[in-house]
Amino acid sequence: MSFQYLTRHYHSLNTFPVEQFELESVVAVDTEFIRRSTYYPRLGLVQLATRENSVTLDPIHSDIECLRSFLTNLHVSKIMHASRQDVDIFLHRLGVVPKPLIDTQILAEFCGFEANISLRALCHHFFNVTLDKSCQRLDWLKRPLPSKALRYAHDDVQYTYHCYEKLRELSGDKYAWFLEDMAAVQEGSFYQETPETLLKKFKKPVRYLSKDQVVILMKILMARDQVASWFNMAVRHVLSDELCLEMSTDGAPQKRLCKEILEKYYKENKPMGWPSPDPTIDIKAHLLEIISKALNQDVQLPENVQEGVKKSEVLNLQEKIIKIAEAHQMNPSLLARKRDIYAALKDPSSSSLGKGWRASLVGHLF
C-alpha cells in the first residue's frame, strides 16, 4: 500500500510556508540527523506531513527558528515515532519541547504492541509494507542528498502520519490514558540528565562497588556528561566507561578527573571535536568549575525498592497485572514493570500504580 502525496523539498527555511501547517490539527514530524561524535544530534533534515502533503526542510544553511511557532502551537498535534532524539534536537536548537506531542511508539503499547516497536514493524502490520532502511546510516549532512534519501525521508514521515491514524482508532477509550502519560514527556525536565538517569544508562557492572563508591561514580558521570555537553562531544570521547569506573574507587577523584580531562583536551583538540581554546575563556578554569560543581553536589543512592518486599508477593501481583493488561489489550510492561510493583507494595500512594489511569485499573490490588 502506498499513499499519493504532493511532496516538496525546501532548500531554505526562509521560504518555507510554516503557516500552512499551523492550520492543521495533526502533523507528522520527523528528522534526519547524525550523532557519531557529538553530544547533541547534528540536524540534516526536518520532515513534515499531513494527509495530503509531505515536505522536507533543509536546515544546513538556514536557521530553524521559523518552526518555533508551529512546534509550540497548542492547536496542532505533532506526531512523532520514538520522539526522544527528535525532541532533543528541537530542545537544543530552539529551547522548546513540541506540544502537544504524540509518540506513536508509546501509543502502540496502549494497543497491545511490544515495547519500542519500530515504525517499520508497524508499517508491515498495518499496510503490509516494508520500509526501505538502506539510507538509515547515511551522512545526512552531505549535499547534495541523493533522490533515494529524500524518498526515504518522505516515506518515514508519511507512514508516521498513517500509523497514527490506525493507532488512534485502535486505542479507543485508552487514548485518554495515553495522553495522560504523554503529559510527562512534554515537560523539559523529562529530558534533563541527572546522576540517577546516568547511572541507569551506565553499561558497566557496579554491584561490587560500595555504596559510597556508587555515589562517587554518579558524580563522575554527571561531571563527564556536563563537560561533554559544554564541548558538544560524545561522552565516551571525554572519558571511557572503564576510566569512570576506575576513578570511582580512587581516593581523590576530583584531582584525577581534572587531570584526565585536561590532558585529553590539550592532546586531542580538533576542529570537529573539542573546540579550539577561546582567548576570552579560561578553558582550564571553566572545566575545573564544571567538575567541582558536579563532584560537590548532593547525590543520593537510588532507593532499593526490593528491600523488605517478598519476591513471591511481587510475582503473584505481576500475574494479576498481566491478566488485567491483556483484558484491556495493552502491553503489560506499559501498565507495570517489576520495579513499579515493588514500589507500590512499599508505598502505593506515591508509586505510579497509585496514580491516574493505572490506579483505576490495578489500585485495588494494593
C-alpha positions in Angstrom: 0.0 0.0 0.0 1.3 3.5 -0.9 -0.1 6.9 -0.5 -0.3 9.7 -3.1 1.3 12.8 -1.8 2.2 16.2 -3.1 5.9 16.3 -2.0 8.2 19.3 -1.9 11.7 20.0 -0.8 12.7 23.4 0.6 16.4 24.2 0.4 15.9 27.3 2.5 13.7 27.5 5.6 13.3 31.2 4.8 10.8 30.3 2.0 9.0 27.5 4.0 5.3 28.4 4.4 5.0 27.3 8.0 1.7 29.0 8.4 0.0 26.3 6.2 0.9 23.6 8.8 -0.4 25.7 11.6 -3.9 25.4 10.1 -3.8 21.6 10.5 -5.0 19.8 13.6 -2.5 16.9 13.2 1.0 17.0 11.5 3.6 14.2 11.5 7.2 15.4 12.2 10.4 13.6 11.7 14.1 14.5 11.5 17.2 13.0 10.0 20.5 13.6 11.8 23.8 12.1 12.7 25.2 11.6 16.2 28.5 9.9 15.9 31.0 12.1 17.8 28.8 14.9 19.2 26.8 15.3 22.4 23.8 16.8 20.5 22.4 15.4 17.3 23.6 17.3 14.2 20.4 18.0 12.2 20.3 17.1 8.5 16.6 17.3 7.5 13.3 18.1 9.0 10.2 16.4 7.5 6.5 17.3 8.0 3.4 15.5 6.6 -0.3 15.9 6.6 -2.7 13.5 4.9 -2.1 15.0 1.5 1.2 16.9 1.7 4.8 16.0 2.6 7.7 18.4 2.8 11.4 18.2 3.7 13.2 21.2 5.0 17.0 21.7 4.6 18.4 23.2 7.8 22.0 23.0 6.9 22.4 26.6 5.8 19.2 28.0 7.4 18.0 28.7 10.9 15.1 26.6 12.1 13.6 29.5 14.1 10.7 29.6 11.6 9.5 26.3 13.1 9.1 27.7 16.7 5.6 28.9 16.3 4.5 25.7 14.7 6.2 23.4 17.3 4.6 25.4 20.2 1.1 25.8 18.6 -1.2 24.0 21.1 -3.9 23.6 18.4 -1.6 21.4 16.2 -0.7 17.9 17.5 2.9 16.9 16.5 3.1 13.2 15.7 6.5 11.5 16.0 7.7 7.9 16.3 10.3 7.3 19.0 10.4 11.0 19.6 13.3 11.3 22.2 16.1 12.2 19.8 13.8 14.4 17.6 12.8 16.4 20.7 16.5 16.6 21.8 17.2 18.4 18.6 14.4 21.0 19.0 15.2 21.4 22.7 18.8 22.1 21.9 18.3 24.3 18.8 15.2 26.2 19.9 14.8 25.5 23.6 11.3 24.1 23.2 9.6 20.7 23.5 7.0 20.3 20.7 3.5 20.4 22.2 1.1 18.7 22.0 3.4 15.7 21.4 2.0 12.4 20.3 4.5 9.5 20.2 3.3 6.6 18.1 5.8 4.2 19.6 4.2 4.8 23.1 0.7 4.8 21.6 1.4 1.4 20.1 1.9 -0.1 23.6 -1.6 1.0 24.5 -2.8 -1.0 21.5 -1.0 -4.2 22.6 2.2 -3.9 20.6 5.6 -4.7 22.0 7.6 -2.0 23.7 9.9 0.1 21.5 8.3 -1.2 18.3 9.8 0.2 15.2 8.0 2.2 12.6 9.0 -0.4 10.0 7.2 -3.1 12.1 4.1 -1.0 12.4 4.0 -0.3 8.7 4.3 -4.0 7.9 1.5 -4.8 10.4 -0.9 -2.1 9.2 -0.1 -1.8 5.5 1.9 -4.9 4.6 4.7 -2.5 3.5 8.4 -3.0 4.2 10.1 0.4 4.6 13.4 0.8 2.9 16.0 1.4 5.6 19.1 1.4 3.3 19.6 5.1 4.0 19.4 4.8 7.8 23.2 5.3 8.2 23.6 7.9 5.5 25.6 11.1 6.3 22.6 13.5 6.3 24.9 16.5 6.4 26.4 15.9 2.9 25.0 17.8 0.0 23.5 17.2 -2.4 21.4 14.4 -1.0 20.5 11.6 -3.4 16.9 11.3 -4.5 16.7 8.0 -2.8 17.5 9.6 0.5 14.7 12.2 0.0 12.3 9.4 -0.8 13.3 7.6 2.4 12.8 10.8 4.4 9.3 11.4 2.9 8.3 7.7 3.5 9.2 7.8 7.1 7.1 10.9 7.9 4.2 9.9 5.6 3.8 6.5 7.3 4.2 8.0 10.7 1.0 10.0 9.9 -0.9 7.0 8.7 0.3 4.7 11.5 -1.0 7.4 13.9 -4.5 7.2 12.3 -4.6 3.5 12.7 -3.4 3.5 16.3 -5.7 6.3 17.3 -8.7 4.3 16.0 -7.4 1.1 17.6 -6.7 2.7 21.0 -10.4 3.8 21.5 -11.0 5.0 25.1 -7.4 4.1 26.1 -6.3 7.2 24.1 -7.2 9.3 27.2 -4.8 7.2 29.3 -2.1 7.6 26.6 -2.5 11.4 26.7 -2.1 11.3 30.5 1.3 9.5 30.0 2.3 11.9 27.3 1.9 14.9 29.7 5.2 14.0 31.5 7.0 13.5 28.2 6.2 17.1 27.2 8.0 18.6 30.2 11.5 19.9 29.7 12.7 18.3 32.9 12.0 14.9 31.3 15.0 15.4 29.0 17.4 16.6 31.7 20.1 14.2 32.7 20.6 13.6 36.5 23.0 11.4 38.4 20.3 8.8 38.7 19.4 8.6 35.0 23.1 8.5 34.0 23.7 5.6 36.4 20.8 3.7 34.8 22.4 4.1 31.4 25.9 3.1 32.6 26.8 -0.2 30.9 29.4 -1.5 33.3 28.5 -3.6 36.4 28.6 -1.7 39.7 27.5 -4.4 42.0 31.0 -4.9 43.5 31.2 -1.2 44.4 30.4 0.1 47.9 27.5 2.5 48.4 30.0 5.4 48.8 31.8 4.4 45.6 28.5 4.2 43.7 27.7 7.8 44.8 31.2 8.9 43.6 30.6 7.2 40.3 27.3 9.0 39.9 29.0 12.3 40.4 31.8 11.4 38.0 29.2 10.5 35.3 27.4 13.8 35.9 30.7 15.7 35.5 31.5 13.8 32.3 28.1 14.5 30.9 28.3 18.2 31.6 31.8 18.5 30.1 30.6 16.6 27.0 27.5 18.9 26.8 29.7 22.1 27.0 32.1 20.9 24.3 29.3 19.2 22.3 31.1 15.9 22.0 30.2 12.3 22.8 30.7 11.4 26.4 32.9 8.4 25.5 35.3 10.9 24.0 35.6 12.8 27.2 36.2 9.7 29.5 35.6 6.0 28.8 33.2 4.0 31.0 36.2 1.9 32.2 38.0 5.0 33.4 34.9 6.4 35.2 34.5 3.1 37.0 38.2 3.0 37.9 38.1 6.6 39.3 35.1 5.8 41.5 37.4 3.8 43.7 40.1 6.5 43.7 40.6 8.4 46.9 40.9 11.7 45.1 38.5 11.6 42.1 38.4 15.4 41.6 42.1 15.7 41.1 42.4 12.8 38.8 39.2 13.7 36.9 40.6 17.2 36.2 44.0 15.7 35.1 42.5 13.2 32.8 40.1 15.6 31.0 42.6 18.4 30.7 45.3 16.1 29.3 42.8 14.7 26.9 41.6 18.1 25.8 45.1 19.5 25.1 46.1 16.3 23.3 43.1 15.7 21.2 41.8 19.3 20.4 40.4 19.2 16.9 38.0 21.5 14.9 35.3 18.8 14.7 35.7 17.6 18.3 36.9 19.6 21.2 36.6 23.3 20.4 39.7 25.5 19.9 40.6 27.5 23.0 38.7 30.8 23.1 41.0 33.6 24.2 38.1 35.1 26.1 37.5 31.9 28.1 39.9 30.3 30.5 39.3 26.7 29.4 41.1 25.1 32.4 39.2 27.3 34.9 35.9 26.6 33.3 36.5 22.8 33.3 37.5 22.9 36.9 34.3 24.8 37.7 32.1 22.2 36.0 33.9 19.3 37.6 34.0 20.8 41.1 30.3 21.6 40.9 29.4 18.1 39.8 31.5 16.4 42.4 30.3 18.6 45.3 26.6 18.2 44.6 24.4 16.3 47.0 23.7 12.9 45.4 21.6 10.1 47.0 21.7 6.5 46.0 18.6 5.3 44.2 16.3 3.5 46.6 16.5 -0.3 46.7 12.8 -1.0 46.0 13.2 -4.7 46.5 14.4 -4.4 50.1 11.8 -5.7 52.6 9.4 -7.0 49.9 8.7 -10.7 49.3 9.5 -11.8 45.8 6.6 -14.3 45.8 4.2 -11.5 46.5 5.6 -9.5 43.6 5.3 -12.5 41.2 1.7 -13.1 42.3 0.8 -9.4 41.6 2.6 -9.5 38.3 0.5 -12.4 37.1 -2.7 -10.5 38.1 -1.5 -7.3 36.4 -0.6 -9.2 33.2 -4.2 -10.6 33.0 -5.6 -7.1 33.5 -3.4 -5.7 30.8 -4.4 -8.5 28.4 -8.1 -7.9 29.2 -7.5 -4.3 28.0 -5.4 -5.4 25.0 -2.3 -3.4 26.1 1.3 -4.2 26.6 1.7 -5.5 30.3 5.0 -3.7 30.8 3.3 -0.4 30.0 0.9 -0.9 32.9 3.6 -2.0 35.4 7.1 -3.4 35.5 8.5 -5.3 38.4 10.1 -2.1 39.9 6.7 -0.4 39.8 5.1 -3.3 41.7 7.9 -3.3 44.4 7.4 0.5 44.8 3.6 0.1 45.1 4.0 -2.5 47.8 6.1 -0.1 49.8 4.0 3.0 49.3 1.0 2.7 46.9 0.1 6.4 47.0 3.5 7.7 45.8 4.1 4.9 43.2 3.0 5.1 39.5 0.4 2.4 40.3 -1.3 4.6 42.8 -2.0 7.5 40.4 -4.1 8.3 37.4 -5.4 5.6 35.0 -3.1 2.9 36.4 -4.7 3.3 39.8 -8.2 2.9 38.3 -7.1 -0.5 36.8 -4.8 -2.0 39.5 -5.1 0.2 42.6 -7.4 -2.3 44.3 -4.6 -4.9 44.3 -2.6 -2.7 46.8 
